[in-house]
Amino acid sequence: MILTNQKPLFKNSSDIEVRISDHHSFIVTALKSELVKGNAKTKIYRNYKSFDINNFQRDLNDELNENFVSGYSQFHNIFVKVLNDHAPLKKKLCALMIILS
């Protein structure tokens, strides 16, 4: 049994006998709805698929030894440069779907 106060939202309702007993049947229906594409968002993430911590640490240590670091911003720039080599940034487009009834 389906109880609703929104009868127009349901279509193609029917029952299927499952032959488990004399008085039980399986009821199926389709909900009328509309799929609307929302605004897509771009997500930026790092690809760690081939990241090796030992290689990263070695390359970071080499870069820090080659360059005189006098402040945080210089360290940050070197760190990000090495990190981009080992775990590059990637972009992914995430679509948003909205179901309207």
N, C-alpha and C positions, 0 to 999 in steps of 0.2 A: 504494500500500500504506500502511495506517495501522497503526502499532505502538503499543500502549498496554497498560498494566496496570490501567487504570480503565475497563473496557468499559461499565459503567452510565452513565458521563458522556456517552457519545455515543449519538445516536439518529438515525434516518432516514438512515443512510449508504447511498450508492448510487454507481454509476459512470455516466458519460456518455461515449459514444463521440464523439470529436472528429474522426474520420476523417482525421487527419494521417498515421497509419500503421496497420498491421494490429494492432499490439500495444500501442498507447498509448491510455489513456482517462483522463478527468478524474474524480477522486474527490471527492465532496462529502459533508459530514456536518454535523450540528448538535450543538453542545455544550450539554448540559443545564446550565442555570445559573439563578440567581435574582437578580433585581435588587432590592436593598434600599435604601430612601431613608435616608440618614444625616442627621446633624444639619446644618441649614442655618446658614451663617455670613453675617453682615451685613458688607459691605465699604463703607467710606466713602471717597469720592474727590472730587476737584474737577473740575467741568465747565469745561474750557477751550475749548469749542466756539466761543464768540463772544468769546474773550479778545483784547483789543488792548493790546499793551504800551505804546503811546504814551498811550492814554486812561488806563490804570492809573497810569503814572508822573505824568501831569498831575494826576489826582485825589489821589494820594498826596502830591504836593508841595503841593497846595492845603490838604489836611488838616493837614499838618505846619506850614505857615505860619500857619494859623488857631489852632493849639493850641501852648502852651508845653510842650515835651517835656523833662522833667528826668531821665528814667531809661529804662532798657531796657523795663520793663514798660509804660510809657505808649506808647513807640514801637511795641511789639509789638501792643498793643490797637488802635492806629490802623491799623497795617499790615494786621492781620487783618480789621478792619472794611471797609477799602477792597477788600481781596482778595475778601471775601465778596460784595461788590457786582459785581465783575468776573468772578469764577470761583467760583460758589456751590458749596457742599458738596452732594453727592448720596449716596444710599444705594442699594446693590444687594444683593439676597438671592442668595447663591450656594449652590445645593443640592449636596450630596455624594451620589453614587450609589456603591454597593458591589456588586460582582458576586460572588456566592457560588456555588461549584461543588458 
